[in-house]
Structure formats: structure tokens, C-alpha cells
Amino acid sequence: MTTLPPLPAKYATNPVLASAGPVIESAHDVHLDLRRIAEVASWMAYEELPFPKYLSGFPLTGSADQILDFTLLTSTLNFAFTDFSTGQRFEVDYAGATWSDSDALFACLRRAMDAGTPVLDGKYLADITEKRLAEILTGSIPIPMLAQRAEILRSVGEVLVDKFDGRFSHVVRAAAPRVYDAAGLGLVTMLTTHFPRFDDVSPYQGHRVRFDKLAQLAVWVAFTSMGGQSGLPLEDLDQLTAFADYIVPVGLEVMGMLKYSEQLTSAIADGTMIERDSSQEVEIRAHTVYAVALLTAAINMIRPTELQVVMAQVDARLWTHFHTTSGRHHLTRTIMY
């Protein structure tokens, strides 16, 4: 059994990192390289590591609530942009440029809004058909898992209509200004409690491992899109973990901070499907969030007080540098990332 590397005390109550602990201790196919994490921190600490502006290519007119509606809507569909058989990425031409992956999703929905389609309205979402969604999400390839996406939107739309007067912005306004909150009113907790599509939990050797990938990403994208603390105040932004997906573990593994077993390395290289909730998939995701937490802590030990970073900034650094890399990522058919 691996000794669990210590994290800063401020992460002690974080539900994602706490639940990852038993996976780190018992993992078979994925391991942390603590020496390499320290080495990467020794130079990454001197990078800018800015807050990203995910939607800068798609300036939204209208109210702050409309921006919230759009950013949270995109988060419900922000998964699986690579064809599982061919490895081709989903791409879209929009506004004079070609966009891929989640950026392509943003482009499709923005294109629909330009045409007057009420995609932000819960009532419209509750009745959407697979055929209509395929028209909205037309790109270079048929978007993977279309049927699941339509089902997600119908379910989300029903909750929005029943509980939040049809709008995601009302969820944000009803939440406490926190990511997680002891009373259950933190924004991530609100999303995972009211919307089954955001409840991202996996079993591992008798433990429940919580990842909250899309719920956390929704909060992060909303935060950055709204202009940071001035637009969407959050008292505990540092509790957002890495968003456990396909791309960030590629960066961690390529840079030597994660080590994979020979079996897992071969499976990824061969494009073998790794089942959702399998031990290998859970180990990849758990080590991703834990490695980024350790890397962030090591970076902050070097940086001055006024330049401290949060885990989501380090995640962004890894994602932006590796989402178009030639390195292969693991393939798992899932709606959670």
C-alpha cells in the first residue's frame, strides 16, 4: 500500500480530494512521481498561469444571467468530442475560424442562438429531440453519444422548469457564494444534488470516489466568463480541483508526474476501450486530481503571496498545452467528461 502524500490543511474537507485518498493508497496501474512533481513545480511556478477566458471567442451580449445560462448549459454537454472508433475530433467552422472539442460545442450553441433558437430555455430543452439536437450540433463528424446528449438536455430542462423557473442562472442565484458549503448550498453541491447528470461518483474497492468534473467545470467557466470575483464572488475558489478528464492526465503522464503500468500504457496506445468505473479509469481520474493538488501546493510554496494560484489554474495550464497533442488519451465512453 502506498503512503498517501500529504496535502495542505485547507484541502482537508474537500470531498473530491478526500475520496481520492483510498485510490491513491491502493492503486495498481497508476502511481504518482513525487520527485517529478517537485521538479515541474520548480519551473512552472515562474510561468504566468493566468485565469483563462474560455468564451473569449464568443462574446455574449445580454445580461449577466444570460451568460450564466449559456456557460452552465454548455457544461451539461461538455464531454466526449472524439470518435471512439476513428479517433477523429469534433470540429466546427464558425465566425471565421475552426474550433475543436469543447470550443466546437460552444460554437454550435452560439450558432443556434444567432439563428434564434431558444437553447437557454428549460422548456425548450425539456422537449428537444435527438434529430433537432443533431441539427444544432452539426460539425466535421457526427458528435459522439448524441442520444445521451439529448436525454441529458431533456432531463436538465425538466429540472430547470420544475425547480428553477426554467433558467440555470436561477440555480446560481439560489446558491451560497461558495463551491462547497456545509449547509449543502455551495454551487457545486447544488448542481450535483438537483441534476443527476452532474452527480459524478465512481465505486472503488468499497469506496465512493467523487469527481464532480462537470459541476466544478461549470462553476469555473462561469467564474472566468463573468470576470472573476467581481462578477461571480466565490469565497472558496481554491477548492475547485482539477477537472478529471481525458486531456489533463495526458499532460501529467507526458511530463512524468504520473506513471502508468505496462498494461495500461499498452491499452491507451492501442486505443483499447477502458470501461467507466473500472479500476483503471478511476485510478487515472483520482491520480489526476491528486497530482494537480500536489503540483499546485508545490508551486505556491515558490510563488510570492500575491501570486498564489488555485488548482483550476494549473489544470488550465495542462489542458491548453495538451488538448491538441499527438499523445493518445485513454478512451472511456462516459457522459461525465
N, C-alpha and C positions, 0 to 999 in steps of 0.2 A: 504494500500500500504506500502511495506517495504521500509525503508530508505536505499538508496544504500550505502554500506560500501565504504569508500574512498580507492583508490589505489595510489601508488606512482606516482608523476607527470610524470615520464618517460614513463608511460603506457598510457598517455592521448590520444595519437594519434594511439594507437594500434587498428586496425579495428575489431579484434575479441573481445577484452575486451569491446570496446566502444559499439558494437552491443549487447553484453550480458546484458548490464545495464538494459534496459527495461524489460527483462525477470526476472532478479533478483527482481526488484521492484514489479512486478505483479504476481509472481508465486503462484500457488495454491498447487502443490503437492510436491515441493522440496524447502527446505529452508537451509540457512547457519547457523551453530552454531559458532558464532564468539568467544565465550569463549573457545570452544573446539579447534578451530584452534590455538588460542594462547597457549593452553596447549600442543598441539602436537609440535608446534614450539619450545617450551621451552626445549624439549629433542631432537627433530630431528636436531636442529641446531648443536648438538655435534656429529652427525654422519658424516662419511666421505663424502657421497654424490658425488661420483666420476662421471666423464664423462663415460658413458657406451661404450663398444665396441661391438656393435650389431653383427658384422660379424666376430668376433674373431674366431669362429668355422669354418669359411670358408675362409681361407686366399686366396686372389685373386692374381694371377700372372698377369703380364702385366702392362700397363701404368696407369697413374692416370685417364685418360679419360675412360678406361675400367672399373675401379672401380666406377666412376660416372655413367656410363651407367648401370651397374648392380644395384647399390643402388636405382637409380630412377626408373628403371624397376620394381623392387620388390615393390616399393611404389604404383605403379598403381594397384597392385593385393592384397594389404595388408588389407584385410577385410574379415569378416565372415568365421571363421575357426571352428565354432561349428554347428553341425547338428541341425536344428531348431526343428526337431521332437523328436530326441532321446537324445539330449544334449551331444553326443559324440564329442570329439575334433579330428581335423585332425592331424594325426601324420605320421612321415616318418622315416624309418631307413636309415641312411646314415653315412658313414665314421666311422662306429663302434659305433654309438650312436643313440638314438631315440630322434627326435626333434618334437616339437608340435607348433601349432599356426603359427605365422609369421616365426619362426625359421624353421618350416617344409617347408614353401614356399621357403625360401632361399635354403634349401637343395634340393628341387625339381629342381629349376632353375640351381643350381650349378651342379647337376647330369646331367642335359641336356647339359650344357656346356662341361662337361667332355666327353660326347658322341659325341661332335662336332656339336651340334645343335646351329644355329646362333641366339639365342634368344635375343641378344643385337642389332640386325639389324632391323631398322624400316621397311625395305621392307619385311623381313620375318614375322614380327608381323602383317603387314597390310593384309597379306594373310592367317593368321592362321585360322584353322578350329576348331570347338568345339571338334571333335574327336582327333585331334592332340594334343590339349591342355590337354585333359583328360589323354593322354599317358604321357605327361610331368609332370602333377600334380597327379600322382598315389600315393596314400597313404593308410592309415588304413581305411578310408571311402571315398566315392566319395566326392570330395571337393564341398562345397555348392556353389550354384549360378554359375555353370560352364558356362552356356550360356552367362550370363552377363560378366563374365571374358573374354571370347573370343571376345565378342563385344567391350569391353574396349580396348583390345590389338589391334584389327583392327583399331579402331578409333585413338588410340595413334600412331600406326605405320604410318597411313596416314599423320598425322600432322608432325611427325618426317621427313618423306620423303619430304613433300611439303615445309616445312619451315626451317628444321634444318639438312639437308643433312643426314638424317637417324639415328641420334645419340642424346641421351639425354645429353651427355657431351657438345654438341654444345649449348644447352639451357643454361647450367651453364656458359659457356664462354661468352655468349652474355649478361648475366645479370650483374647488378651492384653488388658490394660486400656487399649486404645488404639483409635482409629478406624482408623488405618493403621499398619502395622508393617513394618519392613524384612524380618522373617522371614516375612511373609505371615500372621501370626496376629492382626492387627488385626481388629476385629469386622466392619467393612465388607468387608474383603478376604475374611474367612471366608464371609460371605454371598454375595458375588459369585463366589467360587471354587466353592462347593459347590452353589449353587442357580442354575441358568441363568436363572430368572425375575428375578433381581436383577442380572444382568450387563448393565448399561445403557451400551452403547457405540454410537457412530454414526460412519460414514465422512464425511470432508470433504476433498476435493481431495487425496487420498492420505494423509491423516492419520486416526488413530483418536482420536476425541474421547470421553472418558469422563465420564459424568454421575453415575452411581451414585445416582440420585434416591431410589428406594425403599429401597435398603440404608441410605443415610445417614438417611433419614427414620425408618426402623425404629429406628436407634440413638438418634436424638434423642427420639422418642416414648418409648422405653424409659427413657432417662435422666431425662426430666422426670416420667414416671409413677412411677419408683422413688424420687423425692425427691432427684434430683441426685447429687452426688459421694458422699453418704453411702449411697445405695442402689446406685449403679452407677458406681464410680470409673472415670474416663477421663482419662488423662494429657494427651491432645491434643484436647480438645473444640473448641478453636479451629480445627481442621482440617475440621470439618463445613462444607461450602459451602452456598450457597443450594440449595434443592431445586427443580430446574429443571422447572416445571410450567406449567399454563395461567394461574394467577392472579397469581403474583409478577411476571411480565413486564407484565401489565396495569397494576399499580401503578407499576412503573418507567417505563412509557410515558406513563401519565396524568400523572405528576409531572415528565415531561420529561427523565428521565435516560437513556432510550432513545429513539432516533429511527428511525422506520421509513420505508422508501421509499414512494413513492406507490402502487406496485403492491401491496406487502404490506399497506399501510393499507387499500386497497380490498378486498383478499381477505378480511381479517378482518371488515371492516364488512359485506361481502356474505355472510358465512358460508361462503365457499369452503373446501373441504377442502384442507389443506396436508399433503402426504404425509409420513409418517415418514421420516426420514433424507434428506429433501430439503434443499437448501442453506438455504432459508428457515427450516425448522424447526430445523436445527442452529444457525443463526445466532441465532435467538431464545433458545434454551436456553443457548448459550455466553455470550452477552452478559448474560443474567440472572445467571449465577454470577459473572461478572467484575465486573459493575456492583455487585452486593451486596458483593463483596470490597473494591472501592474505597470504597464508601459506609461500610462497617464501619471500614476503616482511617481514613477522614476523621473519623468520629465519635469514634474512640478518640484521635485527636490532640487533641480538645477536652475529652474527659471526663477526670477525675482517675483515677489508677492504680486505686483501689479500685472504680471504676465502669466498668471496661473491659467491652466486650461482645464476643460471638462472632458470627460470620456468621449462625448459625441464629437468634439473637435478632432480628436485623434482618430476616431472611426472615419470621419470625413476625409482626413489626410490619406488613409489607407484606401478607401473606396475610390476616390478620384484618381489615384495613381494606378490602380489595378483593375478597374472595371472594363478596360479595353485591352488588357494584357493578353498575350498569346498563351499564357499559362492556363491550363484547364481547371475548372472548378468542379466540385462534386455535383452530381446530378441527383436530386431528390424531388419527386413530384409532390408538391405541397402547396397549400394556399397561404402559408404563413410567412413566406419570404421568396 
